[in-house]
């Protein structure tokens, strides 16, 4: 079969550590709206691509037209050494949306590069290579970003160019503060931050970087206000706050346009990537102008902010705003969350349903315990796929199902997904009980 032949060729020439989902990995050959078709003609409702790439869905006419117009000009890219109109327009929009005073924007090709640049700016500005990150975090796989990634499975290198300390506040449901109320949890995390600064650093730390909801870490959702409470401490020391909005940006969390807004604070920098180009490679950061301008180097990136990617990003951002997809994320996200919480009442394999808007985590546990169940998550991935639904997984134990659909997901599609999820959970529970 074509598919098996492709899989064998993939395994022969691509690295063994390149993860593929599913016992029989799929090749997606067509997409439309929230649905994709694989090489064998099976269609799936895609509840994962929204965060990864397709923030608003597949084959959106406005984006196709914007990209085609740029390609038709004959200029895919020339160089960032020339003026690029699309880039300036996109930067103006993002600077305005950021809420950061006197903001400037820099474009990269990925979230990793965006966070590497953020680290470079913060350490240069503060003349310190000490940085703080949250436990259970994921910020990328560059040499600096691996160092600030506290998620054990992804933190492959200990040979770090930055001096990193990890603070509490990453995984609300695990660790020593898990049984605390939200207010107690915030107090304990802030006390930990203070104690860390006083006893484990020289105080002249460059920055703290945090995901407002941890993505790869399993959509762990801290109490609102935690990062705002952190910022009060950071301000006493002049430490910069960087919000990694690679997964939480663009209104996905429903209540807010940026995830950090739930914490009642404006950060010094935000990084972004993934869905902004709706499939085309783009990332970047937005920061206070004085911070952005603190580097003396001429440039950083050959392709970052190229005309095709920025054309796609402008069209994506306009579409998101024109169709008020943040409001849709809030409405359909709550529908999914309510449905999942109803299913959870019947199914002890579900330990927690959490998240915001269209960023929903379902933590699976060994029934009757709070032990992470990676085997249940692995079976759920297969059952949902067999029934025509694509979802993701994450968390330290790979035991958290992640739902992050395109932000155009309809109520009817959410209902369809809930039906498949309920059937798949029932099938998984029956297998575990055997
Ligand atoms: N930050 C976060 C929060 C992410 O989820 C990711 C990707 N999973 C990155 C940074 C890195 O982005 P990229 O894969 O585009 O380098």
Boltz pocket constraint, residues with backbone or C-beta under 6 A from the ligand:
constraints:
  - pocket:
      binder: B
      contacts: [[A, 109], [A, 110], [A, 111], [A, 112], [A, 113], [A, 115], [A, 138], [A, 139], [A, 140], [A, 141], [A, 211], [A, 215], [A, 216], [A, 244], [A, 245], [A, 246], [A, 247], [A, 273], [A, 274], [A, 283]]
      max_distance: 6.0
